[in-house]
């Protein structure tokens, strides 16, 4: 059965006005066109909804039963397309993004504040998880966008570079090396070290850098979150190597961040999205905002 929105509007208007002449004026149709339209409607549904007389239009019992249904259908139609318009115009909606904690705790708040200033009715959900989980969330469509360091394995997602970030040596201010302006991997030889868990990208990069430098460290603890690494360093358990993105967070905790020397110390930070699929309007706006942001002052 092929019933159109226009046919429902004609039926409801005739039911309300009870006059072909008045309904034709209100609908900006000629009376013959109106008569043909309602006749085709009744033929499509298999029976009469209106009883015509020379002066009045009356509803049949079936017409009276159907009228509230027709009004509800028209109301739902209007609400549905109004909601759709609001989604496209970002008057309402939800955006879920995933971010590694080092970015979520440092640069992301300013970005989201700019987004909110323009589109206050978009609800933003932030998944601050380790970067391996960020890739999973975007790949599985649980988040539209993600922020990570460039990884070796990123099947199913596209990586858009934003800026470079360096690594720093993190230590308690009382550590013997804390007065240095910079350190090399060789300077960390045999130091007590707080490492990220095995399997994390940061752990992989640190292990490779130590191997290339021919340096041995004494791993005394491992953690899955950089905030936990910071707390362990603060307790004087050892030092660590973390992204410079964490600098403000760590210095707020009264920890010392010392530049780490090395030609391979810079890592690209970027945005990921699913390789297949289309971004929602809010996600596309945030994607554009991230790519237009002035990152040069933060680059290595």
Secondary structure, DSSP 8 states (H G I E B T S, - for coil): ----HHHHHHHHHHHHH--HHHHHHHHT--HHHHHHHHHHHHHHHTS-SEEE-SS-EEE-HHHHHHHHHHHHHHHHHHHHHHHHHHHHTTSSEEEEEEE-HHHHTTTHHHHHHHHHHH-TTEEEEEEE--HHHHHHHHHTTS-SEEEEE--S--TTEEEEEEEEE-EEEEEETTSTTTT-SEE-GGGGTT-EEEEE-TTSHHHHHHHHHHHHHT---EEEEEESSHHHHHHHHHTTS-BEEEEGGGHHHHHHTTEEEEEE--TT--EEEEEEEESSS---HHHHHHHHHHHHS--GGG--
